[in-house]
Amino acid sequence: MTWTLADVPLSSRFILGTAGYPSPQILVEAIEAAEAEVVTVSLRRQVAGRDGQPNAFWDLLRGAGRRFLPNTAGCHRAHEALVTAQMAREVFETHWIKLEVTGDDYNLQPDPFETVEAATALIRDGFEVFAYCTDDLVVCQRLADSGCRVLMPWGAPIGSGRGLLNPYALRTIRERLPDLTLLIDAGIGSPADAVSAMQMGYDGILLNSAVSQSADPVRMAQAFRLAIEAGRLAYQAGVMEPQERAVPTTPLIGVPFWQQGPRGG
């Protein structure tokens, strides 16, 4: 079933990162196994060709036929992110940008103040901003007020693989911002984490390390694809509410008396 991401109809809710794979061929195979229609790329963390044009890495990704979501990874100030985004728009010919502004180099936590400032400037410059942020509801609200239609709260610090550290905060963001597209980005460790996020009603998952750093990235990409699909189906179907005590699943009404157990006497 198709859905819409920033006015673009897509079939897959899985956005895949492109860094850290054992080889370019495995990267391409992982993208195919994931059936991802959007891949993230970092302009600052890849080396451009000598003539200033994209190198073979970009050509490889273009050959995969996916839509690019460039990011501003490595930026620490709003003005850096703005310049990087403008360069990425020229290189990749897209107005989509995943906004990352790092505030702390220890856990790579995004800087909320610089992120909001950068988002405001980028939207004013015509970008569709996919804002990477923490699971802080107030920050998410400020980014929404700045004009962001897509927010990407983390599950845990990027690359940590620790899963969803604060499910309560993530559920609250989903409940309070029902009209925004919300993607979980960063910290996902296993397909089980993806299922949990999708069952909360999140619109999609963006991840990189959980696939690229696995023993078999191609199979892991397929596992995440299936997990994301399963989580979305479960959300749509409606997961049963937990009960405080056991509840019989088979009623006794209509069951022959000899199958109802011994009678007292």
ROBABA-380168 format. One record per residue: x, y, z of N, C-alpha, C in turn. Coordinates in steps of 0.02 Angstrom, whole numbers, padded with zeros to 5 digits, always signed. Layout:
XYZXYZXYZ
...
END
This chain:
+00042-00060+00000+00000+00000+00000+00044+00062+00000
+00028+00110-00042+00068+00170-00047+00053+00219+00009
+00102+00260+00024+00094+00314+00071+00130+00375+00043
+00124+00432+00075+00153+00493+00049+00205+00520+00097
+00265+00531+00071+00319+00562+00109+00338+00627+00075
+00322+00682+00108+00337+00749+00080+00311+00755+00009
+00248+00737+00000+00212+00743-00063+00233+00692-00116
+00276+00644-00099+00299+00594-00146+00269+00526-00126
+00231+00494-00172+00203+00429-00156+00257+00375-00156
+00257+00334-00104+00305+00280-00097+00270+00216-00077
+00303+00160-00090+00277+00096-00067+00312+00073-00004
+00376+00087+00002+00416+00064+00059+00418+00118+00113
+00415+00095+00176+00422+00139+00234+00491+00132+00265
+00537+00104+00228+00605+00089+00251+00653+00135+00215
+00687+00180+00251+00738+00223+00223+00805+00198+00248
+00851+00186+00202+00914+00152+00219+00973+00198+00211
+01018+00197+00260+01080+00234+00256+01130+00197+00212
+01183+00231+00191+01229+00202+00142+01301+00200+00166
+01314+00209+00231+01382+00213+00256+01403+00148+00291
+01468+00132+00285+01497+00079+00325+01485+00008+00301
+01466-00001+00239+01455-00069+00214+01522-00101+00195
+01525-00168+00199+01588-00202+00183+01613-00189+00113
+01568-00178+00066+01587-00165-00004+01530-00130-00039
+01545-00095-00094+01492-00063-00133+01440-00113-00158
+01462-00173-00178+01416-00222-00203+01367-00245-00149
+01391-00254-00088+01347-00273-00034+01297-00218-00018
+01319-00155-00024+01274-00099-00014+01217-00102-00064
+01233-00112-00128+01181-00115-00179+01134-00173-00167
+01161-00230-00148+01118-00288-00134+01074-00276-00073
+01101-00241-00023+01061-00226+00036+01003-00179+00019
+01017-00130-00023+00964-00084-00044+00908-00122-00080
+00928-00169-00122+00879-00209-00158+00840-00254-00111
+00875-00285-00063+00841-00329-00015+00792-00290+00029
+00811-00229+00046+00768-00186+00087+00708-00160+00049
+00713-00160-00018+00662-00130-00061+00651-00057-00043
+00705-00026-00019+00702+00044+00001+00700+00088-00061
+00655+00136-00061+00650+00183-00117+00687+00248-00104
+00708+00258-00042+00744+00319-00023+00807+00297+00015
+00863+00326-00002+00926+00312+00033+00957+00378+00056
+00988+00377+00114+01021+00437+00139+01094+00438+00119
+01119+00497+00107+01189+00507+00087+01216+00569+00123
+01280+00567+00140+01312+00623+00175+01362+00656+00129
+01352+00719+00116+01398+00756+00073+01465+00767+00107
+01464+00782+00172+01526+00800+00208+01569+00739+00223
+01539+00680+00226+01577+00621+00246+01596+00576+00187
+01586+00600+00127+01608+00565+00068+01653+00611+00028
+01699+00584-00009+01747+00623-00047+01722+00633-00118
+01718+00695-00139+01696+00710-00207+01754+00698-00256
+01736+00693-00319+01787+00684-00371+01832+00744-00376
+01888+00735-00408+01938+00789-00413+01912+00850-00450
+01866+00839-00495+01840+00896-00534+01782+00930-00498
+01770+00909-00436+01716+00940-00397+01649+00908-00409
+01647+00856-00451+01585+00821-00465+01581+00758-00422
+01521+00731-00414+01514+00670-00374+01559+00614-00401
+01587+00574-00356+01631+00520-00377+01593+00457-00393
+01629+00401-00399+01598+00338-00418+01547+00314-00367
+01555+00335-00304+01507+00315-00252+01437+00341-00270
+01434+00404-00290+01369+00432-00309+01342+00398-00372
+01386+00385-00419+01364+00351-00480+01334+00283-00464
+01366+00248-00416+01341+00183-00396+01271+00189-00368
+01260+00238-00325+01194+00246-00295+01142+00268-00346
+01163+00311-00391+01116+00332-00444+01095+00271-00485
+01142+00226-00496+01126+00166-00535+01075+00122-00500
+01069+00128-00434+01020+00089-00397+00949+00115-00407
+00943+00175-00435+00877+00202-00453+00835+00224-00393
+00867+00244-00339+00830+00267-00280+00831+00342-00273
+00784+00367-00234+00781+00439-00220+00831+00454-00165
+00867+00509-00173+00917+00529-00123+00886+00573-00069
+00907+00560-00007+00894+00605+00049+00961+00625+00077
+00993+00678+00052+01058+00699+00078+01050+00726+00149
+01103+00720+00188+01100+00745+00257+01157+00793+00271
+01152+00826+00328+01202+00875+00348+01245+00848+00405
+01256+00783+00407+01297+00752+00459+01365+00785+00464
+01388+00796+00525+01453+00827+00536+01449+00901+00550
+01389+00931+00542+01381+01002+00555+01367+01014+00630
+01394+01070+00656+01384+01087+00726+01349+01154+00736
+01340+01191+00682+01307+01256+00686+01256+01262+00630
+01206+01304+00642+01153+01312+00593+01180+01337+00526
+01227+01383+00527+01253+01410+00464+01291+01357+00425
+01325+01310+00460+01359+01255+00425+01308+01211+00390
+01254+01196+00426+01202+01153+00397+01170+01185+00336
+01161+01250+00338+01131+01286+00282+01175+01282+00220
+01240+01294+00229+01287+01291+00172+01290+01220+00144
+01294+01170+00189+01298+01100+00168+01235+01080+00129
+01178+01101+00154+01115+01085+00120+01112+01116+00051
+01135+01178+00045+01134+01211-00020+01180+01176-00070
+01238+01152-00046+01283+01113-00089+01250+01047-00109
+01218+01014-00061+01186+00950-00075+01130+00958-00126
+01095+01013-00122+01040+01025-00170+01067+01029-00241
+01125+01059-00249+01155+01063-00316+01181+00995-00339
+01214+00959-00294+01245+00895-00312+01192+00842-00327
+01142+00837-00285+01093+00783-00291+01028+00803-00325
+01022+00867-00341+00964+00892-00377+00899+00876-00340
+00898+00891-00275+00839+00879-00235+00834+00934-00182
+00772+00951-00164+00762+01000-00111+00750+00965-00044
+00753+00898-00044+00748+00861+00019+00815+00866+00057
+00810+00874+00122+00872+00874+00162+00856+00845+00231
+00897+00799+00253+00893+00774+00322+00938+00819+00363
+00908+00857+00407+00944+00907+00447+00973+00874+00509
+01039+00875+00514+01075+00852+00574+01122+00907+00596
+01115+00929+00658+01160+00978+00687+01182+00950+00755
+01243+00927+00760+01267+00893+00820+01284+00943+00875
+01259+00929+00935+01273+00973+00992+01324+00944+01040
+01333+00879+01038+01379+00846+01085+01415+00790+01048
+01481+00791+01049+01519+00741+01012+01526+00675+01049
+01504+00673+01111+01509+00610+01149+01453+00562+01129
+01391+00587+01130+01335+00544+01110+01302+00566+01046
+01333+00616+01012+01308+00642+00948+01235+00665+00953
+01218+00690+01010+01150+00716+01019+01140+00779+00979
+01085+00784+00943+01073+00845+00904+01061+00906+00949
+01087+00963+00927+01080+01026+00964+01010+01054+00949
+00966+01058+00999+00898+01080+00986+00893+01153+00962
+00935+01196+00988+00931+01266+00971+00956+01279+00900
+01014+01250+00883+01041+01259+00816+00997+01223+00764
+00967+01167+00784+00924+01130+00738+00862+01171+00719
+00830+01201+00769+00771+01242+00755+00790+01302+00713
+00846+01334+00728+00869+01392+00689+00883+01371+00617
+00917+01315+00608+00933+01292+00541+00870+01273+00502
+00824+01239+00536+00762+01219+00502+00723+01279+00477
+00720+01331+00518+00684+01391+00498+00715+01422+00436
+00782+01426+00435+00817+01456+00378+00810+01413+00315
+00815+01347+00323+00811+01302+00265+00742+01302+00234
+00691+01303+00275+00622+01305+00249+00611+01370+00212
+00637+01424+00239+00631+01488+00205+00667+01487+00138
+00719+01444+00132+00757+01439+00070+00729+01386+00022
+00671+01359+00039+00638+01314-00008+00652+01240+00003
+00682+01221+00058+00697+01151+00070+00638+01115+00103
+00634+01051+00090+00590+01007+00129+00634+00976+00182
+00624+00996+00243+00670+00978+00297+00645+00917+00335
+00687+00866+00337+00676+00807+00378+00720+00817+00440
+00690+00839+00494+00730+00860+00552+00744+00802+00599
+00808+00788+00608+00831+00738+00656+00836+00770+00724
+00803+00740+00774+00800+00770+00841+00797+00715+00893
+00797+00735+00956+00788+00687+01010+00713+00675+01020
+00697+00637+01072+00627+00622+01086+00596+00674+01133
+00619+00735+01129+00593+00791+01170+00532+00821+01135
+00475+00816+01167+00413+00840+01137+00415+00914+01121
+00443+00954+01166+00444+01027+01155+00486+01044+01094
+00544+01012+01087+00585+01023+01028+00547+01005+00965
+00513+00948+00967+00473+00927+00908+00419+00979+00892
+00388+01006+00943+00336+01057+00931+00366+01120+00901
+00426+01140+00924+00458+01199+00896+00477+01188+00823
+00500+01128+00807+00517+01113+00738+00454+01113+00694
+00400+01087+00721+00337+01089+00684+00315+01161+00673
+00323+01203+00723+00305+01274+00717+00348+01309+00665
+00409+01286+00656+00454+01317+00606+00435+01298+00535
+00391+01248+00528+00369+01228+00461+00389+01158+00440
+00422+01121+00484+00442+01052+00467+00380+01008+00463
+00375+00970+00410+00320+00923+00402+00342+00851+00418
+00408+00841+00421+00435+00775+00435+00485+00781+00493
+00472+00745+00547+00518+00744+00603+00545+00673+00611
+00609+00670+00636+00642+00606+00643+00673+00601+00712
+00632+00588+00764+00659+00580+00831+00699+00516+00837
+00751+00518+00879+00792+00459+00887+00760+00408+00934
+00779+00345+00925+00760+00294+00973+00813+00290+01027
+00875+00303+01009+00933+00303+01054+00989+00339+01016
+01045+00354+01050+01100+00387+01014+01120+00350+00951
+01138+00388+00901+01153+00361+00835+01209+00309+00837
+01197+00254+00804+01247+00201+00800+01252+00157+00862
+01210+00170+00913+01217+00134+00976+01183+00065+00974
+01132+00058+00933+01096-00005+00929+01058-00023+00992
+01042+00027+01033+01011+00014+01098+00935+00012+01095
+00907+00021+01036+00835+00016+01029+00798+00078+01051
+00736+00069+01072+00693+00125+01092+00700+00135+01168
+00741+00182+01187+00756+00192+01258+00698+00223+01296
+00656+00263+01262+00602+00298+01297+00537+00291+01258
+00507+00232+01260+00445+00221+01222+00390+00270+01242
+00387+00289+01306+00336+00336+01329+00342+00402+01291
+00403+00429+01286+00413+00493+01251+00395+00486+01178
+00413+00431+01147+00399+00422+01076+00323+00416+01064
+00289+00380+01108+00216+00375+01101+00183+00444+01110
+00210+00483+01157+00181+00549+01170+00189+00594+01109
+00247+00592+01078+00258+00632+01017+00209+00612+00963
+00199+00547+00955+00152+00524+00904+00080+00548+00919
+00061+00545+00982-00006+00565+01001-00017+00641+00994
+00034+00680+01012+00027+00753+01012+00037+00784+00944
+00069+00749+00898+00081+00776+00831+00053+00729+00778
-00013+00720+00779-00044+00669+00736-00040+00685+00661
-00031+00749+00644-00033+00768+00573+00036+00769+00541
+00088+00759+00580+00156+00760+00552+00177+00689+00532
+00221+00687+00482+00253+00624+00465+00311+00613+00514
+00310+00557+00549+00360+00543+00600+00397+00479+00582
+00463+00484+00579+00506+00428+00565+00554+00418+00623
+00563+00356+00645+00614+00343+00695+00682+00340+00661
+00729+00377+00687+00795+00380+00657+00847+00375+00713
+00891+00327+00707+00949+00318+00752+00932+00274+00811
+00980+00231+00828+00975+00189+00887+00943+00122+00877
+00909+00112+00821+00877+00048+00807+00931-00006+00805
+00919-00061+00842+00969-00114+00844+00949-00178+00810
+00885-00195+00815+00862-00258+00786+00793-00248+00755
+00771-00296+00714+00705-00290+00685+00649-00284+00737
+00660-00312+00796+00609-00306+00849+00597-00233+00867
+00650-00192+00866+00643-00120+00880+00600-00087+00827
+00610-00107+00765+00571-00078+00710+00497-00096+00717
+00483-00158+00736+00414-00178+00746+00382-00135+00800
+00416-00126+00856+00389-00086+00912+00373-00015+00890
+00419+00016+00853+00409+00085+00830+00349+00090+00783
+00344+00043+00737+00289+00045+00689+00222+00032+00723
+00222-00011+00775+00159-00024+00810+00135+00037+00849
+00181+00083+00864+00162+00146+00897+00127+00193+00848
+00131+00178+00784+00101+00222+00735+00149+00267+00698
+00215+00254+00707+00263+00293+00669+00258+00275+00595
+00274+00323+00553+00262+00315+00481+00317+00277+00445
+00376+00273+00474+00430+00237+00441+00491+00235+00485
+00543+00201+00460+00605+00191+00497+00664+00210+00452
+00710+00248+00480+00773+00261+00446+00829+00231+00489
+00870+00189+00458+00926+00160+00495+00984+00145+00448
+01042+00136+00478+01102+00122+00440+01143+00066+00474
+01170+00081+00533+01217+00036+00566+01189-00033+00579
+01124-00037+00596+01095-00102+00612+01099-00150+00553
+01102-00122+00493+01110-00164+00433+01183-00168+00413
+01216-00111+00405+01285-00110+00379+01335-00145+00425
+01322-00144+00492+01368-00175+00539+01349-00246+00559
+01297-00272+00529+01277-00341+00544+01323-00390+00509
+01319-00453+00529+01362-00504+00498+01342-00516+00425
+01279-00507+00409+01254-00517+00341+01207-00459+00324
+01234-00403+00298+01192-00345+00286+01133-00357+00239
+01142-00400+00190+01088-00412+00142+01029-00447+00176
+01044-00499+00213+00990-00533+00249+00959-00488+00302
+01000-00449+00336+00973-00405+00387+00928-00351+00357
+00946-00327+00298+00903-00278+00264+00835-00309+00249
+00835-00371+00228+00772-00405+00215+00732-00415+00280
+00767-00432+00334+00734-00441+00398+00700-00377+00421
+00734-00320+00413+00704-00257+00433+00645-00239+00388
+00651-00254+00324+00594-00240+00279+00532-00277+00304
+00539-00340+00319+00482-00379+00342+00457-00355+00410
+00503-00335+00454+00483-00311+00519+00443-00246+00514
+00465-00202+00471+00430-00138+00462+00360-00150+00434
+00355-00195+00386+00290-00212+00358+00245-00243+00411
+00273-00289+00451+00233-00322+00503+00210-00272+00556
+00254-00227+00576+00236-00178+00626+00181-00132+00602
+00184-00113+00540+00132-00069+00512+00065-00105+00509
+00066-00168+00487+00004-00207+00484-00026-00216+00553
+00017-00228+00603-00008-00236+00671-00040-00172+00696
-00009-00115+00680-00038-00050+00700-00106-00040+00668
-00111-00056+00605-00174-00047+00570-00228-00095+00595
-00206-00156+00613-00254-00206+00638-00277-00190+00708
-00234-00159+00748-00252-00142+00816-00229-00197+00864
-00176-00183+00900-00149-00232+00947-00193-00236+01009
-00207-00297+01033-00250-00304+01092-00220-00270+01153
-00264-00248+01198-00242-00216+01260-00219-00270+01309
-00163-00258+01344-00141-00306+01396-00194-00312+01451
-00200-00371+01479-00248-00383+01532-00211-00395+01598
-00243-00379+01654-00213-00388+01720-00214-00461+01743
-00260-00500+01716-00265-00570+01736-00282-00613+01675
-00280-00678+01685-00295-00723+01631-00368-00717+01610
-00380-00720+01545-00447-00716+01518-00457-00777+01473
-00508-00819+01486-00517-00879+01444-00531-00860+01372
-00498-00894+01328-00506-00879+01257-00561-00921+01225
-00582-00975+01259-00635-01018+01232-00694-01018+01281
-00750-00989+01263-00808-00988+01308-00837-01058+01316
-00871-01070+01373-00901-01135+01386-00971-01141+01357
-01000-01085+01337-01067-01087+01309-01067-01128+01246
-01112-01176+01243-01118-01217+01183-01073-01278+01184
-01032-01286+01237-00988-01344+01241-01024-01401+01276
-01023-01461+01250-01057-01517+01284-01034-01523+01356
-01083-01542+01401-01070-01541+01473-01012-01586+01493
-01002-01641+01455-00948-01687+01475-00878-01660+01460
-00876-01603+01424-00811-01572+01409-00799-01511+01454
-00844-01499+01501-00838-01440+01543-00802-01454+01609
-00777-01513+01617-00739-01529+01678-00782-01565+01728
-00752-01590+01781-00788-01628+01832-00838-01585+01870
-00895-01616+01888-00946-01581+01926-00934-01590+02000
-00949-01539+02036-00943-01546+02109-00997-01590+02138
-00987-01618+02196-01039-01661+02224-01027-01672+02297
END
